[in-house]
Amino acid sequence: MKAHRYILVISLCIVSAISLAQTIDTEIKYSTVPSGNNIICYIPPGNKLVINDFRGVPAEGNAAVAITSSGFSFKAGFKNSASKTSLIITVFCNFDKSLSWMKENGKNDYILTHEQHHFDIAYLSTLDFMQKLKHTDFTVANYQEKLQAIYTTAMEDMEQLQHQYDSETQNGQLKEIQLAWNKKIEDRLVEIAAK
C-alpha cells in the first residue's frame, strides 16, 4: 500500500513538472480602453493630441515648454477552457493628461507636433514590445520572469529612442531635423497602417 502511494506522488510530481515546463498558448491583445479619466489610449493609425489634452501643471524651473507623459503597459492572466490554458497579455499605449503639460509659449501647432511624435514613438515602441512577446515561448514556470525582462528591455529601448528624438532635434528647436523626424515617424505609421 505504501509503495503505491509513493509511486502516485512521484507520478503527480512528474506531471506537474511537465505542465510547468510546457509551452503555453499565448494571446496578445492591444487595448484602446482607457484606464481612467486622465488617460488617452493610442488608437491606430494615430489619434492626434490637441493642446487641451495637456492638463498638467508645468514644472517650476523646467526649461522645456512642453512635456508629454506617454508610454505602454500590460496586464497578463490565464484563461482556462475545457481543453487548454492560455496566457492572455493585454497591452496598452497611453498618454496621461494630468502629467503632460504645456507652458503658454508652447501652445502652438509646431510644439504640439513635436509632442505628438513622443506619443507616436511610445506607440511604435508598444508594437515592438508586442512583436517580442509574439516570438517568445512562455511556460507556466517562466512567463512572469520572461514578461518582466521583455518589458524592461522594451521600456529602455523606448526611453533611448525618446531621448535620441529630443537630443537630435534639440527638443524641436532644430526645425530641419524636426522635419526629418516628422517624416520618419509618419512614414513608419503609414507603413504599419498598410499592413
LUMKEMI-899354 format. One record per residue: residue in three letters; z, y, x of N, C-alpha, C, O in turn; residue number from 1. Coordinates in nm, 3 decimals, padded with zeros to 5 digits. Each point is the difference from the previous one (the first is absolute). Layout:
# residues N
- ALA,Z,Y,X,Z,Y,X,Z,Y,X,Z,Y,X,NUM $
...
//
This chain:
# residues 195
- MET,00.000,-00.119,00.082,00.000,00.119,-00.082,00.000,00.126,00.086,-00.075,00.093,-00.027,1 $
- LYS,00.158,-00.089,00.131,00.004,00.117,00.088,-00.133,00.020,00.071,-00.043,00.114,00.019,2 $
- ALA,-00.023,-00.221,00.020,-00.129,00.010,00.070,-00.105,00.065,-00.089,-00.079,00.081,00.048,3 $
- HIS,00.076,-00.113,-00.175,-00.096,00.060,-00.091,00.023,00.151,-00.016,-00.095,00.078,-00.001,4 $
- ARG,00.220,-00.040,-00.011,00.032,00.144,-00.010,-00.045,00.072,00.126,-00.058,00.109,-00.008,5 $
- TYR,00.083,-00.168,00.121,-00.035,00.060,00.128,-00.152,00.020,00.008,-00.046,00.107,00.041,6 $
- ILE,-00.031,-00.208,-00.077,-00.145,00.009,00.002,-00.049,00.105,-00.098,-00.092,00.075,00.031,7 $
- LEU,00.152,-00.067,-00.148,-00.038,00.098,-00.100,00.023,00.142,00.051,-00.085,00.087,-00.018,8 $
- VAL,00.199,-00.064,00.082,00.030,00.132,00.056,-00.102,00.036,00.107,-00.050,00.112,00.002,9 $
- ILE,00.020,-00.205,00.086,-00.100,00.025,00.105,-00.135,00.030,-00.063,-00.069,00.092,00.043,10 $
- SER,00.030,-00.169,-00.143,-00.128,00.021,-00.067,-00.007,00.139,-00.063,-00.101,00.068,00.010,11 $
- LEU,00.208,-00.027,-00.076,00.002,00.132,-00.062,-00.010,00.110,00.105,-00.066,00.101,-00.022,12 $
- CYS,00.131,-00.119,00.136,-00.007,00.099,00.107,-00.143,00.009,00.055,-00.048,00.110,00.028,13 $
- ILE,-00.018,-00.223,-00.013,-00.138,00.000,00.050,-00.091,00.070,-00.100,-00.084,00.080,00.040,14 $
- VAL,00.098,-00.109,-00.169,-00.082,00.065,-00.102,00.024,00.151,00.001,-00.094,00.078,-00.010,15 $
- SER,00.220,-00.037,00.021,00.032,00.143,00.004,-00.060,00.065,00.123,-00.054,00.110,-00.008,16 $
- ALA,00.061,-00.177,00.121,-00.055,00.056,00.124,-00.151,00.015,-00.010,-00.056,00.100,00.046,17 $
- ILE,-00.010,-00.198,-00.106,-00.145,00.009,-00.015,-00.035,00.115,-00.092,-00.091,00.077,00.030,18 $
- SER,00.161,-00.062,-00.141,-00.033,00.107,-00.093,00.028,00.138,00.059,-00.069,00.096,-00.034,19 $
- LEU,00.167,-00.084,00.121,00.027,00.127,00.065,-00.110,00.037,00.099,-00.030,00.118,00.020,20 $
- ALA,-00.029,-00.220,00.043,-00.101,00.024,00.102,-00.142,00.006,-00.057,-00.091,00.044,00.069,21 $
- GLN,00.072,-00.088,-00.192,-00.133,00.000,-00.060,-00.048,00.141,-00.028,00.078,00.085,-00.042,22 $
- THR,-00.206,-00.061,00.066,-00.059,00.128,-00.036,00.002,00.014,-00.151,-00.030,-00.094,-00.073,23 $
- ILE,00.066,00.212,00.026,00.007,00.024,-00.144,-00.115,00.092,-00.042,-00.047,00.083,00.078,24 $
- ASP,00.004,-00.099,-00.202,-00.103,00.088,-00.053,00.056,00.142,-00.004,00.116,00.022,-00.035,25 $
- THR,-00.201,00.073,00.073,00.043,00.139,00.004,-00.096,00.084,-00.083,-00.122,-00.014,00.012,26 $
- GLU,00.177,00.100,-00.095,-00.080,00.094,-00.079,00.042,00.141,00.039,00.117,00.036,-00.010,27 $
- ILE,-00.214,00.043,00.055,00.028,00.138,00.039,-00.061,00.092,-00.105,-00.120,-00.007,-00.028,28 $
- LYS,00.204,00.093,-00.030,-00.045,00.090,-00.106,00.027,00.145,00.043,00.099,00.028,00.069,29 $
- TYR,-00.187,00.061,-00.110,00.019,00.143,00.023,00.042,00.061,-00.132,-00.064,-00.023,-00.103,30 $
- SER,00.171,00.102,00.104,00.051,00.060,-00.123,-00.019,00.151,00.001,00.019,00.066,00.102,31 $
- THR,-00.056,-00.013,-00.218,-00.010,00.145,-00.017,00.104,00.051,-00.100,-00.016,00.107,-00.058,32 $
- VAL,00.121,-00.185,00.040,00.108,00.039,-00.091,00.106,00.073,00.082,00.061,-00.059,00.089,33 $
- PRO,-00.038,00.189,-00.118,00.098,00.076,00.079,00.143,-00.052,-00.020,00.036,-00.047,-00.108,34 $
- SER,00.042,00.057,00.213,00.139,-00.049,-00.005,00.098,00.108,-00.043,00.121,-00.024,-00.002,35 $
- GLY,-00.170,00.140,-00.034,00.088,00.108,-00.044,-00.082,00.123,-00.036,-00.121,00.005,00.021,36 $
- ASN,00.190,00.096,-00.077,-00.068,00.122,-00.046,-00.060,00.082,00.114,-00.098,00.072,-00.022,37 $
- ASN,00.153,-00.082,00.140,-00.048,00.080,00.112,-00.104,-00.072,00.085,-00.037,00.048,00.107,38 $
- ILE,-00.008,-00.162,-00.153,-00.092,-00.082,00.078,-00.140,00.004,-00.061,-00.018,-00.012,-00.121,39 $
- ILE,-00.082,00.030,00.209,-00.140,-00.014,-00.038,-00.052,-00.122,00.075,00.009,-00.007,00.122,40 $
- CYS,-00.064,-00.087,-00.195,-00.062,-00.117,00.062,-00.145,00.033,00.035,-00.068,00.071,-00.073,41 $
- TYR,00.024,-00.123,00.184,-00.138,00.018,00.041,-00.087,-00.089,-00.087,00.017,-00.122,-00.001,42 $
- ILE,-00.110,00.184,-00.070,-00.090,-00.075,-00.087,-00.141,00.012,00.059,-00.059,00.107,-00.001,43 $
- PRO,00.007,-00.219,00.053,-00.134,00.004,00.060,-00.105,00.038,-00.103,00.017,-00.034,-00.117,44 $
- PRO,-00.122,00.101,00.154,-00.048,00.022,00.136,00.062,00.120,00.069,-00.045,00.035,00.109,45 $
- GLY,00.142,00.029,-00.166,00.065,00.111,00.067,00.040,00.109,-00.095,-00.074,00.096,-00.021,46 $
- ASN,00.193,-00.110,-00.037,00.046,00.106,-00.089,00.037,00.123,00.084,00.058,-00.011,00.107,47 $
- LYS,-00.094,00.125,-00.159,00.019,00.124,00.076,00.132,00.067,-00.037,00.036,00.014,-00.117,48 $
- LEU,00.034,00.027,00.220,00.123,00.076,-00.018,-00.035,00.143,-00.040,-00.110,00.048,00.027,49 $
- VAL,00.205,00.017,-00.092,-00.014,00.143,-00.030,00.122,00.071,00.058,00.101,-00.063,00.030,50 $
- ILE,-00.113,00.192,-00.014,00.108,00.078,00.064,00.133,-00.020,-00.074,00.105,-00.006,00.064,51 $
- ASN,-00.108,-00.003,-00.196,00.124,-00.017,-00.076,00.069,-00.135,00.024,00.115,-00.018,-00.040,52 $
- ASP,-00.184,-00.076,00.104,00.063,-00.128,00.033,00.103,00.015,00.113,00.085,-00.087,00.018,53 $
- PHE,-00.093,00.194,00.057,00.090,00.024,00.114,00.122,00.077,-00.051,00.001,00.123,-00.002,54 $
- ARG,00.101,-00.198,-00.040,00.115,00.059,-00.068,00.126,00.008,00.085,00.102,00.054,-00.045,55 $
- GLY,-00.109,-00.106,00.166,00.117,00.003,00.086,00.028,00.140,00.053,-00.082,00.090,-00.014,56 $
- VAL,00.197,-00.075,00.074,00.041,00.129,00.058,-00.038,00.000,00.148,00.041,-00.090,00.074,57 $
- PRO,-00.118,00.190,-00.029,-00.037,00.005,00.142,00.123,00.000,00.090,00.101,00.066,-00.028,58 $
- ALA,-00.111,-00.141,00.137,00.110,-00.009,00.096,00.010,00.130,00.079,-00.098,00.050,00.054,59 $
- GLU,00.219,00.004,-00.049,00.022,00.124,00.076,-00.029,-00.025,00.147,00.039,-00.103,00.056,60 $
- GLY,-00.106,00.197,00.005,-00.029,-00.010,00.143,-00.117,-00.091,00.033,-00.037,-00.011,00.117,61 $
- ASN,-00.022,-00.053,-00.215,-00.115,-00.087,00.026,-00.125,00.087,00.006,-00.026,00.078,-00.092,62 $
- ALA,-00.051,-00.091,00.200,-00.119,00.082,00.020,-00.115,-00.043,-00.090,-00.094,00.078,-00.020,63 $
- ALA,00.098,-00.198,-00.033,-00.108,-00.050,-00.086,-00.007,00.082,-00.127,00.101,00.050,-00.050,64 $
- VAL,-00.224,-00.036,-00.003,-00.016,00.070,-00.127,00.004,-00.097,-00.118,00.012,00.042,-00.115,65 $
- ALA,-00.023,-00.173,00.145,00.005,-00.101,-00.106,00.039,-00.135,00.060,-00.027,-00.029,00.117,66 $
- ILE,00.090,-00.052,-00.198,00.039,-00.136,00.039,-00.033,-00.094,-00.115,00.032,00.028,-00.116,67 $
- THR,-00.095,-00.140,00.149,-00.030,-00.104,-00.098,00.089,-00.120,00.029,00.000,-00.052,00.111,68 $
- SER,00.073,00.009,-00.210,00.082,-00.121,00.011,-00.073,-00.111,-00.073,00.005,-00.009,-00.123,69 $
- SER,-00.072,-00.076,00.199,-00.072,-00.112,-00.061,00.013,-00.122,00.089,00.032,00.010,00.118,70 $
- GLY,-00.056,-00.124,-00.176,00.009,-00.125,00.074,-00.021,-00.117,-00.093,-00.052,00.015,-00.111,71 $
- PHE,00.092,-00.132,00.157,-00.016,-00.118,-00.083,00.123,-00.088,00.008,00.078,00.007,00.094,72 $
- SER,-00.063,-00.089,-00.196,00.113,-00.091,-00.007,-00.046,-00.126,-00.071,-00.114,-00.009,-00.045,73 $
- PHE,00.203,-00.088,00.035,-00.035,-00.123,-00.069,00.124,-00.061,-00.061,00.113,00.034,00.037,74 $
- LYS,-00.135,-00.125,-00.131,00.108,-00.085,-00.049,-00.058,-00.141,-00.006,-00.119,-00.018,-00.022,75 $
- ALA,00.205,-00.080,00.041,-00.045,-00.139,00.004,00.093,-00.087,-00.082,00.121,00.024,-00.006,76 $
- GLY,-00.178,-00.123,-00.055,00.079,-00.096,-00.078,-00.082,-00.124,-00.026,-00.120,-00.004,00.026,77 $
- PHE,00.186,-00.096,-00.079,-00.067,-00.126,-00.028,-00.026,-00.016,-00.148,00.080,00.041,-00.084,78 $
- LYS,-00.194,-00.100,00.054,-00.035,-00.035,-00.138,-00.016,-00.152,-00.004,-00.079,-00.057,00.075,79 $
- ASN,00.154,-00.005,-00.162,-00.007,-00.146,-00.013,-00.078,-00.036,-00.125,00.021,00.056,-00.107,80 $
- SER,-00.111,-00.152,00.124,-00.067,-00.060,-00.115,00.025,-00.150,00.007,00.064,-00.047,00.094,81 $
- ALA,-00.111,-00.025,-00.189,00.027,-00.144,-00.004,-00.051,-00.071,00.124,00.061,-00.098,00.045,82 $
- SER,-00.171,00.145,00.011,-00.060,-00.074,00.111,00.021,00.063,00.138,-00.018,-00.068,00.101,83 $
- LYS,00.055,00.196,-00.095,00.012,00.062,00.133,00.090,00.122,-00.002,00.034,00.056,-00.105,84 $
- THR,00.005,-00.017,00.226,00.075,00.123,00.021,-00.089,00.094,00.079,-00.060,-00.040,00.100,85 $
- SER,00.052,00.165,-00.143,-00.083,00.100,00.068,00.086,00.118,00.044,00.091,00.041,-00.071,86 $
- LEU,-00.122,00.012,00.187,00.062,00.122,00.049,-00.085,00.116,-00.049,-00.119,00.009,00.031,87 $
- ILE,00.180,00.080,-00.108,-00.070,00.117,-00.054,00.047,00.122,00.078,00.119,00.032,00.003,88 $
- ILE,-00.214,00.036,00.062,00.032,00.121,00.076,-00.072,00.116,-00.068,-00.122,00.003,-00.010,89 $
- THR,00.200,00.093,-00.038,-00.055,00.118,-00.066,00.014,00.118,00.095,00.109,00.028,00.051,90 $
- VAL,-00.221,00.042,-00.028,-00.005,00.108,00.099,-00.025,00.131,-00.071,-00.077,00.007,-00.096,91 $
- PHE,00.143,00.098,00.144,-00.008,00.134,-00.059,-00.034,00.102,00.108,00.048,-00.012,00.113,92 $
- CYS,-00.131,00.111,-00.145,-00.023,00.115,00.088,00.039,00.123,-00.081,-00.057,00.027,-00.105,93 $
- ASN,00.154,00.047,00.156,00.060,00.108,-00.078,00.004,00.133,00.074,00.003,00.007,00.123,94 $
- PHE,-00.002,00.098,-00.204,00.023,00.137,00.044,00.126,00.046,-00.072,00.010,-00.013,-00.122,95 $
- ASP,00.086,00.066,00.197,00.126,00.044,-00.060,-00.003,00.152,-00.017,00.003,00.075,00.097,96 $
- LYS,-00.010,-00.032,-00.222,-00.009,00.144,-00.030,00.124,00.075,00.043,-00.009,00.115,00.044,97 $
- SER,00.125,-00.178,-00.054,00.126,00.071,00.031,00.021,00.018,00.150,00.078,00.086,00.041,98 $
- LEU,-00.146,-00.165,00.041,00.013,00.011,00.146,-00.120,00.067,00.066,-00.001,00.021,00.121,99 $
- SER,-00.100,00.012,-00.200,-00.121,00.066,00.051,00.007,00.147,-00.039,00.040,00.034,-00.112,100 $
- TRP,-00.079,00.052,00.205,00.013,00.143,-00.029,-00.111,00.082,00.064,-00.067,-00.044,00.094,101 $
- MET,00.050,00.164,-00.146,-00.092,00.099,00.055,00.068,00.135,-00.001,00.064,00.039,-00.097,102 $
- LYS,-00.078,00.030,00.207,00.045,00.140,00.002,-00.106,00.084,-00.070,-00.114,-00.045,-00.018,103 $
- GLU,00.149,00.165,-00.022,-00.094,00.087,-00.073,-00.130,00.019,00.076,-00.107,-00.002,-00.060,104 $
- ASN,00.115,00.021,00.194,-00.122,00.024,00.078,-00.082,-00.129,00.021,-00.108,00.004,00.058,105 $
- GLY,00.160,-00.117,-00.106,-00.072,-00.126,00.011,-00.063,-00.044,-00.131,-00.067,-00.103,-00.007,106 $
- LYS,00.088,00.181,-00.096,-00.051,-00.039,-00.132,-00.145,00.045,-00.016,-00.030,00.100,-00.065,107 $
- ASN,-00.059,-00.177,00.126,-00.144,00.026,-00.011,-00.075,-00.132,00.013,00.056,-00.102,00.039,108 $
- ASP,-00.185,00.106,-00.072,-00.080,-00.123,-00.002,-00.014,-00.064,00.138,-00.004,-00.122,00.012,109 $
- TYR,-00.004,00.203,00.091,-00.018,-00.055,00.134,00.123,-00.084,00.040,-00.014,-00.113,00.047,110 $
- ILE,00.131,00.168,-00.066,00.124,-00.073,00.033,00.016,-00.119,-00.093,00.043,-00.107,00.044,111 $
- LEU,-00.076,00.124,-00.171,00.009,-00.110,-00.095,-00.088,-00.118,00.045,00.042,-00.115,-00.010,112 $
- THR,-00.162,00.144,00.059,-00.088,-00.107,00.049,00.062,-00.071,00.119,-00.005,-00.123,00.009,113 $
- HIS,00.063,00.199,00.083,00.066,-00.062,00.116,00.112,-00.093,-00.047,00.012,-00.112,00.049,114 $
- GLU,00.067,00.158,-00.142,00.112,-00.081,-00.050,-00.050,-00.120,-00.082,00.058,-00.109,00.008,115 $
- GLN,-00.164,00.129,-00.084,-00.060,-00.111,-00.075,-00.036,-00.114,00.094,00.019,-00.117,-00.032,116 $
- HIS,-00.071,00.153,00.148,-00.042,-00.105,00.094,00.119,-00.075,00.060,-00.015,-00.114,00.045,117 $
- HIS,00.132,00.175,-00.044,00.119,-00.077,00.038,00.025,-00.110,-00.104,00.032,-00.113,00.036,118 $
- PHE,-00.047,00.146,-00.162,00.015,-00.099,-00.107,-00.110,-00.106,00.010,00.026,-00.119,-00.019,119 $
- ASP,-00.150,00.162,00.048,-00.110,-00.094,00.018,00.026,-00.096,00.116,-00.028,-00.119,-00.010,120 $
- ILE,00.081,00.171,00.119,00.033,-00.085,00.116,00.106,-00.102,-00.039,-00.006,-00.116,00.042,121 $
- ALA,00.102,00.158,-00.122,00.102,-00.094,-00.048,-00.066,-00.112,-00.080,00.038,-00.117,00.013,122 $
- TYR,-00.136,00.152,-00.096,-00.069,-00.101,-00.079,-00.082,-00.094,00.089,00.003,-00.121,-00.019,123 $
- LEU,-00.075,00.176,00.114,-00.079,-00.083,00.092,00.092,-00.095,00.077,-00.036,-00.115,00.025,124 $
- SER,00.152,00.163,00.013,00.098,-00.084,00.070,00.055,-00.108,-00.093,00.027,-00.112,00.043,125 $
- THR,-00.012,00.146,-00.171,00.044,-00.097,-00.100,-00.100,-00.115,-00.009,00.038,-00.117,-00.006,126 $
- LEU,-00.166,00.151,00.006,-00.105,-00.103,-00.006,00.003,-00.089,00.124,-00.019,-00.121,-00.010,127 $
- ASP,00.043,00.180,00.126,00.012,-00.079,00.123,00.118,-00.096,-00.009,-00.011,-00.116,00.040,128 $
- PHE,00.122,00.164,-00.092,00.119,-00.083,-00.020,-00.033,-00.118,-00.092,00.037,-00.114,00.028,129 $
- MET,-00.107,00.143,-00.137,-00.035,-00.106,-00.094,-00.094,-00.103,00.063,00.011,-00.120,-00.026,130 $
- GLN,-00.104,00.166,00.110,-00.089,-00.093,00.069,00.077,-00.094,00.091,-00.028,-00.119,00.006,131 $
- LYS,00.126,00.174,00.065,00.082,-00.083,00.088,00.078,-00.103,-00.081,00.015,-00.115,00.043,132 $
- LEU,00.035,00.154,-00.158,00.072,-00.094,-00.086,-00.092,-00.113,-00.045,00.040,-00.116,-00.003,133 $
- LYS,-00.164,00.151,-00.033,-00.094,-00.100,-00.049,-00.035,-00.104,00.106,-00.038,-00.112,-00.033,134 $
- HIS,00.051,00.149,00.159,-00.035,-00.091,00.109,00.122,-00.065,00.065,-00.006,-00.047,00.113,135 $
- THR,00.117,00.046,-00.185,00.123,-00.059,00.052,00.037,-00.123,-00.082,-00.006,00.002,-00.123,136 $
- ASP,00.045,-00.107,00.192,00.050,-00.120,-00.068,00.150,00.014,-00.014,00.074,00.000,00.099,137 $
- PHE,-00.028,00.010,-00.223,00.142,00.013,-00.028,00.057,-00.135,-00.043,-00.067,-00.080,-00.066,138 $
- THR,00.191,00.057,00.105,00.075,-00.115,-00.048,00.129,00.052,-00.060,00.037,00.116,00.020,139 $
- VAL,00.033,-00.202,-00.092,00.129,00.040,-00.056,00.095,00.038,00.113,00.082,00.091,-00.015,140 $
- ALA,-00.093,-00.159,00.126,00.091,00.023,00.113,-00.030,00.129,00.076,00.091,00.062,00.055,141 $
- ASN,-00.220,-00.020,-00.050,-00.033,00.113,00.088,-00.045,00.127,-00.070,-00.022,00.101,00.066,142 $
- TYR,00.007,-00.103,-00.198,-00.065,00.114,-00.067,00.075,00.132,00.021,-00.064,00.103,00.019,143 $
- GLN,00.197,-00.105,-00.022,00.074,00.126,00.017,-00.022,00.059,00.138,-00.026,00.119,00.015,144 $
- GLU,00.038,-00.203,00.086,-00.017,00.047,00.138,-00.142,00.049,00.025,-00.020,00.105,00.060,145 $
- LYS,-00.078,-00.181,-00.107,-00.140,00.039,00.021,-00.034,00.128,-00.077,-00.066,00.089,00.054,146 $
- LEU,00.112,-00.079,-00.179,-00.026,00.120,-00.078,00.056,00.124,00.069,-00.067,00.102,00.011,147 $
- GLN,00.191,-00.112,00.035,00.063,00.115,00.066,-00.073,00.038,00.128,-00.018,00.118,00.028,148 $
- ALA,-00.025,-00.218,00.050,-00.070,00.027,00.126,-00.134,00.068,-00.027,-00.036,00.096,00.068,149 $
- ILE,-00.038,-00.146,-00.166,-00.131,00.058,-00.034,00.019,00.142,-00.052,-00.076,00.090,00.036,150 $
- TYR,00.177,-00.069,-00.120,00.027,00.132,-00.056,00.037,00.100,00.110,-00.050,00.113,00.003,151 $
- THR,00.137,-00.156,00.087,00.043,00.088,00.110,-00.119,00.042,00.085,-00.015,00.118,00.033,152 $
- THR,-00.069,-00.213,00.003,-00.118,00.030,00.082,-00.095,00.092,-00.075,-00.052,00.096,00.058,153 $
- ALA,00.028,-00.123,-00.186,-00.091,00.083,-00.080,00.053,00.143,-00.015,-00.077,00.095,00.004,154 $
- MET,00.209,-00.082,-00.020,00.059,00.135,-00.010,-00.015,00.075,00.133,-00.031,00.119,00.001,155 $
- GLU,00.054,-00.189,00.109,-00.016,00.062,00.132,-00.144,00.045,00.021,-00.025,00.108,00.052,156 $
- ASP,-00.070,-00.192,-00.093,-00.142,00.035,00.011,-00.033,00.122,-00.084,-00.074,00.088,00.044,157 $
- MET,00.129,-00.083,-00.166,-00.025,00.116,-00.086,00.058,00.127,00.062,-00.067,00.104,00.003,158 $
- GLU,00.189,-00.112,00.045,00.063,00.117,00.061,-00.080,00.049,00.121,-00.014,00.120,00.021,159 $
- GLN,-00.038,-00.213,00.057,-00.081,00.036,00.116,-00.128,00.071,-00.044,-00.040,00.099,00.061,160 $
- LEU,-00.024,-00.151,-00.167,-00.122,00.063,-00.050,00.028,00.138,-00.060,-00.077,00.093,00.020,161 $
- GLN,00.188,-00.080,-00.092,00.038,00.131,-00.055,00.024,00.100,00.113,-00.041,00.116,-00.008,162 $
- HIS,00.109,-00.162,00.112,00.027,00.088,00.115,-00.130,00.038,00.070,-00.018,00.116,00.038,163 $
- GLN,-00.071,-00.213,-00.021,-00.129,00.029,00.065,-00.078,00.103,-00.081,-00.059,00.093,00.057,164 $
- TYR,00.059,-00.108,-00.188,-00.069,00.094,-00.089,00.054,00.142,00.019,-00.077,00.094,00.018,165 $
- ASP,00.209,-00.079,-00.024,00.060,00.133,00.018,-00.020,00.053,00.141,-00.025,00.120,00.019,166 $
- SER,00.037,-00.206,00.080,-00.013,00.042,00.139,-00.142,00.048,00.030,-00.019,00.107,00.059,167 $
- GLU,-00.080,-00.186,-00.099,-00.139,00.037,00.030,-00.045,00.123,-00.076,-00.079,00.079,00.053,168 $
- THR,00.126,-00.061,-00.176,-00.039,00.117,-00.079,00.094,00.117,00.021,-00.022,00.109,-00.053,169 $
- GLN,00.128,-00.131,00.131,00.110,00.097,00.016,00.047,00.045,-00.139,00.004,00.118,-00.032,170 $
- ASN,00.031,-00.219,-00.047,00.048,00.020,-00.138,-00.100,00.077,-00.085,00.038,00.080,-00.086,171 $
- GLY,-00.167,-00.105,00.112,-00.106,00.063,-00.079,-00.048,00.133,00.054,-00.091,00.059,-00.058,172 $
- GLN,00.149,-00.012,00.166,-00.038,00.132,00.052,-00.136,-00.001,00.070,-00.067,00.103,00.005,173 $
- LEU,00.027,-00.217,00.050,-00.131,-00.010,00.066,-00.103,-00.042,-00.106,-00.016,-00.119,-00.029,174 $
- LYS,-00.052,00.218,-00.026,-00.083,-00.022,-00.118,-00.113,-00.101,00.022,-00.025,-00.083,-00.087,175 $
- GLU,-00.043,00.088,00.201,-00.110,-00.094,00.024,00.051,-00.143,00.011,-00.063,-00.093,-00.052,176 $
- ILE,00.175,00.075,00.117,00.057,-00.135,00.012,00.054,-00.046,-00.135,-00.009,-00.118,-00.033,177 $
- GLN,00.064,00.211,-00.044,00.044,-00.034,-00.135,-00.118,-00.047,-00.083,00.012,-00.099,-00.073,178 $
- LEU,-00.126,00.167,00.083,-00.120,-00.041,-00.076,-00.044,-00.140,00.042,-00.042,-00.079,-00.085,179 $
- ALA,00.049,00.048,00.214,-00.038,-00.134,00.047,00.094,-00.106,-00.058,-00.045,-00.107,-00.041,180 $
- TRP,00.175,00.137,00.039,00.096,-00.094,-00.060,-00.025,-00.014,-00.150,00.007,-00.110,-00.055,181 $
- ASN,-00.036,00.223,-00.011,-00.030,-00.006,-00.144,-00.113,-00.099,-00.026,00.010,-00.085,-00.089,182 $
- LYS,-00.117,00.097,00.167,-00.115,-00.090,-00.018,00.038,-00.144,00.030,-00.037,-00.091,-00.074,183 $
- LYS,00.110,00.070,00.181,00.040,-00.135,00.039,00.081,-00.068,-00.112,-00.025,-00.115,-00.036,184 $
- ILE,00.122,00.187,-00.017,00.086,-00.056,-00.105,-00.078,-00.019,-00.129,00.009,-00.105,-00.064,185 $
- GLU,-00.087,00.205,00.025,-00.076,-00.010,-00.124,-00.105,-00.110,00.006,-00.022,-00.071,-00.098,186 $
- ASP,-00.044,00.055,00.214,-00.097,-00.109,00.017,00.068,-00.136,-00.014,-00.055,-00.091,-00.062,187 $
- ARG,00.173,00.079,00.119,00.073,-00.128,-00.009,00.039,-00.030,-00.145,-00.009,-00.115,-00.044,188 $
- LEU,00.051,00.216,-00.030,00.036,-00.020,-00.141,-00.122,-00.039,-00.084,00.010,-00.084,-00.090,189 $
- VAL,-00.126,00.145,00.118,-00.123,-00.034,-00.071,-00.040,-00.144,00.032,-00.040,-00.075,-00.088,190 $
- GLU,00.052,00.038,00.214,-00.032,-00.137,00.043,00.086,-00.102,-00.073,-00.049,-00.103,-00.045,191 $
- ILE,00.177,00.131,00.035,00.093,-00.092,-00.068,-00.032,-00.007,-00.150,00.002,-00.108,-00.059,192 $
- ALA,-00.030,00.222,-00.001,-00.030,00.004,-00.144,-00.127,-00.079,-00.033,-00.013,-00.053,-00.109,193 $
- ALA,-00.080,00.047,00.205,-00.126,-00.070,-00.021,00.015,-00.152,00.005,-00.090,-00.072,-00.044,194 $
- LYS,00.202,00.023,00.097,00.019,-00.146,00.013,00.035,-00.064,-00.132,00.019,-00.121,-00.007,195 $
//
